[in-house]
Amino acid sequence: MSTQTWNETRVRELHDDLVFLYDPVDRVAEHGADPTADPGEGVRQLVTTILSQNVADENTRRASEALFDRYDDFAAIEAADHDELKETIRVAGLPDQKAARIQRALTAIREETGGAYSLAFLDAMATNDAKAWLTDIKGVGPKTASVVLNFHFGKPTMAVDTHVERVSKRFGLVPESASNGRAHEVLDEQIPDELIYPLHVLLIRHGREHCSARGANCDNPVCEKYCNCEYC
């Protein structure tokens, strides 16, 4: 783990070095100019992110397609027979838990809005308050909440998946002993608001292409400058 002190200047240097290695991140190309234009899109992203917990992207895609092909709307998903719902999303893994989490989330949203399946109310809330509202739903952790808040609403909160956590710890951005919840807090404090989304994307790419969990390929200028892991 790097022993150098991290400050805003160094975080910006890391961003620039990752951009040099991988190219700039185009948020509009990935999420559209205004992802909040469809009130239901935030709910769909929350449901899909719950499906994605601890599973590969391909299985998330298959489960999401099966879910939205089978049920006409969010009301039908919330009212679905639990056993039927879990069989529909089984390919995503942990079907019993994820079915319950999805239905709890939809119930919480409907009750909060007085009947609508929309997360638009989160847009007006402070980031910490919006994250607290989401994580009050059993089964919605800080990563799931941060994905929805950052990707959909553009709020400054880092979604820390396994790649972001691993690379951040190897670079010394986050203490090696930090829990995933603490990693979210540290990165939200360390990273300038406008860099949270691009650094999220770039750290994931670096984790996939170079800084893998085992047998990392450290022969690149970013690892040479920032990392001191066992593979360097």
C-alpha positions as CSV (number, residue, x, y, z in Angstrom):
1,M,0.0,0.0,0.0
2,S,1.3,3.5,-0.9
3,T,2.6,5.5,2.1
4,Q,2.3,8.8,0.4
5,T,-0.2,11.4,1.8
6,W,-3.3,11.9,-0.3
7,N,-4.7,15.4,-0.7
8,E,-6.9,17.0,-3.4
9,T,-3.9,17.8,-5.6
10,R,-2.7,14.2,-5.6
11,V,-6.2,12.9,-6.2
12,R,-6.5,15.1,-9.3
13,E,-3.1,13.8,-10.4
14,L,-4.3,10.2,-10.1
15,H,-7.4,11.1,-12.2
16,D,-5.3,12.7,-14.9
17,D,-2.9,9.8,-14.9
18,L,-5.7,7.3,-15.3
19,V,-7.2,9.4,-18.1
20,F,-3.9,9.4,-19.8
21,L,-3.8,5.6,-19.6
22,Y,-7.5,4.9,-20.4
23,D,-9.0,8.1,-22.0
24,P,-11.5,10.5,-20.5
25,V,-14.9,9.3,-19.1
26,D,-17.9,10.5,-21.0
27,R,-20.8,10.5,-18.5
28,V,-23.4,11.7,-21.0
29,A,-22.5,8.9,-23.4
30,E,-23.1,6.3,-20.7
31,H,-26.1,7.7,-18.9
32,G,-27.7,10.3,-21.2
33,A,-27.9,14.0,-20.9
34,D,-30.7,13.9,-18.2
35,P,-31.2,10.4,-16.7
36,T,-33.9,11.9,-14.3
37,A,-36.2,12.7,-17.2
38,D,-38.0,9.4,-16.7
39,P,-39.3,9.3,-13.1
40,G,-39.3,5.5,-13.1
41,E,-35.8,5.1,-14.3
42,G,-34.3,5.7,-10.8
43,V,-36.5,2.9,-9.4
44,R,-35.4,0.6,-12.3
45,Q,-31.8,1.4,-11.5
46,L,-32.3,0.6,-7.8
47,V,-34.0,-2.7,-8.6
48,T,-31.3,-3.6,-11.1
49,T,-28.5,-2.7,-8.7
50,I,-30.1,-4.9,-6.0
51,L,-30.0,-7.7,-8.6
52,S,-26.3,-7.0,-9.3
53,Q,-25.2,-7.6,-5.7
54,N,-22.5,-10.2,-5.7
55,V,-23.0,-11.5,-9.2
56,A,-21.5,-11.1,-12.7
57,D,-22.8,-8.4,-15.1
58,E,-24.1,-11.0,-17.5
59,N,-26.3,-12.7,-14.9
60,T,-27.6,-9.3,-13.8
61,R,-28.6,-8.5,-17.3
62,R,-30.4,-11.9,-17.7
63,A,-32.2,-11.5,-14.4
64,S,-33.2,-7.9,-15.2
65,E,-34.6,-8.9,-18.6
66,A,-36.5,-11.8,-17.1
67,L,-38.0,-9.6,-14.4
68,F,-39.2,-6.7,-16.6
69,D,-40.4,-9.1,-19.3
70,R,-42.5,-11.0,-16.8
71,Y,-44.1,-8.1,-14.9
72,D,-45.8,-5.1,-16.5
73,D,-44.8,-2.5,-13.9
74,F,-43.4,-1.9,-10.5
75,A,-46.8,-2.5,-8.8
76,A,-46.9,-6.0,-10.3
77,I,-43.4,-6.7,-9.0
78,E,-44.3,-5.5,-5.5
79,A,-47.5,-7.5,-5.5
80,A,-45.9,-10.7,-7.0
81,D,-45.9,-14.0,-5.2
82,H,-42.6,-14.2,-3.5
83,D,-41.7,-17.7,-4.7
84,E,-42.6,-16.8,-8.3
85,L,-40.5,-13.6,-8.1
86,K,-37.5,-15.4,-6.7
87,E,-37.7,-18.0,-9.5
88,T,-37.9,-15.2,-12.1
89,I,-34.6,-13.7,-10.8
90,R,-32.8,-16.9,-9.8
91,V,-30.0,-16.4,-12.3
92,A,-28.8,-13.4,-10.3
93,G,-28.1,-15.6,-7.2
94,L,-29.4,-15.2,-3.7
95,P,-33.0,-15.2,-5.2
96,D,-34.8,-15.4,-1.9
97,Q,-33.0,-12.4,-0.4
98,K,-33.0,-10.3,-3.5
99,A,-36.7,-10.8,-4.1
100,A,-37.4,-9.7,-0.6
101,R,-35.1,-6.7,-1.0
102,I,-36.8,-5.6,-4.2
103,Q,-40.3,-5.8,-2.8
104,R,-39.3,-4.0,0.4
105,A,-37.7,-1.2,-1.7
106,L,-40.8,-0.8,-3.9
107,T,-43.1,-0.8,-0.8
108,A,-40.9,1.9,0.8
109,I,-41.0,4.1,-2.3
110,R,-44.7,3.7,-2.8
111,E,-45.4,4.6,0.9
112,E,-43.0,7.6,0.8
113,T,-44.6,9.1,-2.3
114,G,-48.2,8.2,-1.6
115,G,-48.5,5.7,-4.4
116,A,-46.0,6.6,-7.1
117,Y,-43.0,4.5,-8.0
118,S,-40.5,7.3,-8.3
119,L,-37.4,8.3,-6.5
120,A,-37.6,11.9,-7.7
121,F,-38.0,13.1,-4.1
122,L,-34.4,12.1,-3.5
123,D,-33.2,14.8,-5.9
124,A,-34.1,17.6,-3.5
125,M,-32.5,16.0,-0.5
126,A,-28.9,16.5,0.7
127,T,-26.7,13.6,-0.4
128,N,-26.3,12.2,3.1
129,D,-30.0,12.4,3.8
130,A,-30.8,10.7,0.5
131,K,-28.3,7.9,1.2
132,A,-29.7,7.5,4.7
133,W,-33.2,7.1,3.3
134,L,-32.1,4.4,0.8
135,T,-29.9,2.5,3.3
136,D,-32.8,2.4,5.8
137,I,-34.3,-0.2,3.5
138,K,-33.1,-3.6,4.7
139,G,-30.7,-5.0,2.0
140,V,-29.8,-1.7,0.5
141,G,-26.2,-0.9,1.4
142,P,-24.0,2.1,0.8
143,K,-22.8,0.7,-2.6
144,T,-26.3,0.2,-3.9
145,A,-27.4,3.6,-2.6
146,S,-24.4,5.3,-4.1
147,V,-24.9,3.8,-7.5
148,V,-28.4,5.2,-7.7
149,L,-27.5,8.6,-6.2
150,N,-24.4,9.2,-8.3
151,F,-25.4,7.5,-11.6
152,H,-29.0,8.7,-11.7
153,F,-29.0,12.0,-9.7
154,G,-25.4,13.0,-10.1
155,K,-24.9,13.3,-6.4
156,P,-21.3,13.3,-5.1
157,T,-21.1,9.8,-3.5
158,M,-18.7,7.1,-4.6
159,A,-20.0,3.6,-5.3
160,V,-17.3,1.3,-3.9
161,D,-17.4,-2.1,-5.6
162,T,-14.7,-4.8,-5.2
163,H,-12.5,-3.2,-7.9
164,V,-12.7,0.3,-6.4
165,E,-12.1,-1.0,-2.9
166,R,-9.1,-3.1,-3.9
167,V,-7.4,-0.5,-6.0
168,S,-8.0,2.3,-3.5
169,K,-6.5,0.2,-0.7
170,R,-3.5,-0.8,-2.8
171,F,-2.9,2.9,-3.7
172,G,-3.3,4.0,0.0
173,L,-6.4,6.1,-0.7
174,V,-8.3,3.9,1.9
175,P,-6.7,2.2,4.9
176,E,-6.2,-1.5,4.3
177,S,-8.3,-2.4,7.4
178,A,-11.3,-0.2,6.4
179,S,-14.7,-1.9,6.0
180,N,-16.6,-1.3,2.8
181,G,-18.8,1.2,4.6
182,R,-15.8,3.1,5.9
183,A,-14.2,3.0,2.4
184,H,-17.3,4.8,1.1
185,E,-16.9,7.5,3.7
186,V,-13.2,8.0,3.2
187,L,-13.5,8.2,-0.6
188,D,-16.4,10.6,-0.4
189,E,-14.2,12.8,1.9
190,Q,-11.1,12.5,-0.3
191,I,-12.4,12.9,-3.8
192,P,-13.6,16.3,-5.2
193,D,-17.3,16.1,-6.1
194,E,-16.8,16.5,-9.9
195,L,-14.3,13.6,-10.0
196,I,-16.3,11.0,-8.1
197,Y,-18.0,9.6,-11.1
198,P,-15.0,9.6,-13.5
199,L,-12.7,8.1,-10.8
200,H,-15.3,5.4,-10.1
201,V,-15.2,4.4,-13.7
202,L,-11.5,4.7,-14.1
203,L,-10.7,2.8,-10.9
204,I,-13.0,-0.1,-12.0
205,R,-11.2,-0.2,-15.4
206,H,-7.8,-0.2,-13.8
207,G,-8.9,-3.0,-11.4
208,R,-10.2,-5.1,-14.3
209,E,-7.3,-4.4,-16.7
210,H,-4.3,-4.2,-14.5
211,C,-4.9,-4.3,-10.7
212,S,-6.7,-7.7,-10.5
213,A,-7.1,-9.5,-7.2
214,R,-4.6,-12.2,-8.1
215,G,-1.6,-11.9,-10.5
216,A,-1.9,-8.2,-11.0
217,N,-0.1,-6.7,-14.0
218,C,1.7,-3.8,-12.5
219,D,3.7,-2.9,-15.6
220,N,2.0,0.4,-16.2
221,P,2.8,4.0,-15.2
222,V,-0.2,4.3,-12.8
223,C,0.9,1.3,-10.7
224,E,4.5,2.4,-10.8
225,K,3.6,5.8,-9.4
226,Y,0.9,5.0,-6.9
227,C,1.0,1.3,-5.9
228,N,3.2,-0.8,-3.7
229,C,1.2,-4.0,-3.6
230,E,2.7,-7.5,-3.5
231,Y,2.7,-7.8,-7.3
232,C,4.7,-4.5,-7.9
